[in-house]
Amino acid sequence: MLRPAGRILLTAHEGQGEVAVAEFLGEATPFVATLFELTELGDAVRAAGFDVVRAERRDPYPSEGQTVRLYVEGRRSGDVTRR
């Protein structure tokens, strides 16, 4: 449950499909990640009843895995106040 003017913040790696690895952060741990397109995240935010306030891409930093990062901020539809 969100208060009036509640926000949702999503982040994901850009791409299509899934990435699976047997080792993660130096440990033998199976890991599966789903990749998304920015439009997919924005559509999901709207489908959940939020307005998209911001949707951005960011290139990876040299120390990160080499995938583009996605960021989406949503606000509950109909809420006009901002805090």
N, C-alpha and C positions, 0 to 999 in steps of 0.2 A: 504494500500500500504506500502510495506517495502522497506527500502533502501538496497543497496547491503550488504550482510552479515547480513541481518535482522534475528532476533531470535524469537522463540516462546517458551514460558514457560508455561507448564501445571502442575496442581496439582489436585489430586483427592484422594478419599478414596478407598481402595481396597475392592473388594467383587463382588458379583453378584446380579443383580436385583436393587430394590429400597428400600429405608427406608422412611417411612412416620411417622411424629409425629404431634400432635395437639398443642404442646407447644415447643417453641424454645427460648433458653436463658432466661427462666423465664417468657416469655410472651405468651399469648394465640394466637399463630400465627401458622397456618398450614404450614408445611414445608415438602417438598419431595426432597430427594437426590438420584441421580443415582450413583451406585457403579461401579467401573471398575477394570479390570485386567491390569497389567503393559503392557502386549503385546497388548491389545486393544488401549491404549494410544499411544504406539509406532507406531502401524499400522496406526492410524488416522493422526499422524504427517507426516509419509511418504506419505500417500495418498493425503495430502494437499501440497505436493511438497517440503518437508523439509527432511534433513538428521537428524537422531537422533544422537545428540552429547553425551547425557547422559540420562540414565534411571535408577532411583533408588527407592528403598523402604526404609521407615523409620518406626520403631516401634513407637507407640504412647508414648508421655510423660505421666507421672502419672496424670497430671492435664487435659489431653485431653480425648475426647471420645476414647474408646478402639478399634479403627480401624487402620490398617496400612495405612500410607500416601504414595502416589506415586508422583514422580516428573519426568517430562520429559522435556528436553531441545532440541530444534531443531534449525537447521540453514538452510537457503534456499539452496536447492540443487545447486551444482555447484560453490558455493561461497567458496573460499579457504582462504580468509583473516579472521583474528579473531581480535576483538578489546576488 
